[in-house]
Amino acid sequence: MLNALRKSAGGFVAKIFIALLVLSFGIWGIADIFRGFRQDTIAKVGDAEVTIRAFQTAYQREVQNFSQRIGQPLSRQQAVNMGLPGQVLGRLVAEAAFDHIAQSLKVGISDKELVKQIHANPAFRGPDGRFDRNRLVQVLYANQLGEDQYVEQARKLAERRQVAEALTGAINPPETLLEAAHRFRFEERTINYVTLTKDSLPPIADPSADELETFFKDHTANYRAPEYRKLEILTVLPSDIAKPEDVSDADAHARYDADPDRFGTTEQRHVFQLTYTDPEKAKADEAKLKAGTGFEDLVKEHDLSLADVDLGLMTKDKIIDPSIADTAFSLEVNGVSDVIDGQFGPRIIKVTEIKPAATKPFEEVKDTLKSEIATKRAEDEVLSMHDEIEDARAGGATLAEIAKRFSLKLDTIDAIARDGTNPKGEKVTLPDAPDLLTEAFQTEPDDEAPPVPVGGRGYLWFDVADITPSRDRTLDEVREKVAADWKDEQVQQRLAASAEEMAKKLKDGADFSSLAEASEMKLETSQPFSRDRNNNALSAQAVTEAFTGPEGTVATADGADGGRIVLQVASVTTPAFFAESDIMTKLDNELSDMLQTSLISQFVTGVQDTIGVNINQAALSNAIGTSNE
């Protein structure tokens, strides 16, 4: 929602500052030492500052948004590995650079104009389309923003917008650039091609001892055994300590009665439907039905089968047309309707099966309900047990001793690598704790690691019991794998050589179909495709190679399943260019945004180089939780 606020306050500027994320990758190279600034400052650009609070708020929101996009929580280390801290700080530093310029130029906005812009924000409009103060309060509360804080942000955004528009507001791409971009984006090509696979090669003999030894020496790093760690894990989940047997039937029945629809099924009916475009024909068939003709006979008269008119077993809410739904759920089994004036024309329907609504009896779901109630009650016990276990750990108790004291199970993982696999290469089943492996490989055997959240409502404790260092494996340990990899390399080398040989013949003027026939390969012709639209399942490299030259261009490329493609451009088609078309208007806007973004990026980079950027690395490490690493 906050992104919506910022966009609404200035769509042009919003695009620019999203693009400024690219600047973040240059920030970490700045060598300035942080000194002489306020303790709550994480970065300073000229006279403008980025506070620790502003960074943490933006960073937490970015991690939450990313977690929602990928559908799972993003651990602290994963966020750092993906560069999210740099992206967020880069954006904030870029904004601070604009703030510095705005301050230097004494750019400002009156209170009256700022109020006008806030009132015009669509995010704050009520049902009548007008500014709604209650809506403003709700949105700001949902984003953990105070009114004064938001007004200050809106003021700064308005000032940045003035600077940005003064710098790039009138940039429009020339028609020559538009025409070139149109040709690049919408040009279509077709290719003739053959696919060479390992099946087209003669069998490859096993490598000799010398060949295998040489290959292994050249690729020793590929077969290096990773570091493995032995872990002892104690997990406490509500489900582990829940006691369903302590939940009374009365409590379970109360929950059962509170949600009567949960264990019920809605009535379903099997519906068949004859459709008509001619009302008179529908009336005539209705008369036949009343005279004794069967519904199935009418279906045959329409040259249809029952499968053609079968809507399936449906609940009432799944039938779009209310008149059809009402009729279908009023008929008896094997009942046939009169003509129904449906939304999409006349209909006659038949119902052949009725599955009445049903509710599972309490006795059938009692155990499930008791388990749920017990698990919910156990959540409070988990928190209490968390504190007791922490006290026991502080007192020097081992996980084995704690497990025995609290009647918990202590799990042992004998060997696990950073990627979650065991020495056999199999994935190890781990508790639902994204940070577990990261923390385990940052902990030494004598260290006491903090508890790790697991499963949303539980905790786990672990000890690193032993470490097996990474080492180079011997050839005898991986002989089969090395031999298979040697063969794969031979296949790729021979496929590449065969493809290049065929490509050379094509370039020398040979006929493609004759070459394909002589090699017992199928010559295929693709459907037309553009650079970014490929419906032929061609590899990305094949598409790229197809656009490297004019009609007749010959190239080789990776194919599917490890094969190799030899291709020849068969045709090149460029759509007509109409500068006034909707497509070109859209492309014009995209190019304009790109030019504006490029200019803004150069401008901000220049400002940062001129006035300097100072980063408080210690504060940054604390803010993202890496200060101890």
PyMOL commands that set and color helices and strands:
alter all, ss='L'
color gray80, all
select helices_A, chain A and resi 2-9+11-27+52-70+76-81+84-104+111-119+122-124+133-142+147-168+175-186+198-200+209-218+220-223+238-241+244-246+249-258+279-290+295-301+306-309+316-318+322-328+362-394+399-405+436-440+475-477+479-507+512-518+540-546+560-562+582-611+617-624
alter helices_A, ss='H'
color red, helices_A
select strands_A, chain A and resi 41-45+48-51+188-196+228-236+264-265+268-275+310-315+335-336+340-342+345-355+358-359+410-416+452-454+458-468+524-525+554-558+564-573+613-615
alter strands_A, ss='S'
color yellow, strands_A
deselect
rebuild
show_as cartoon
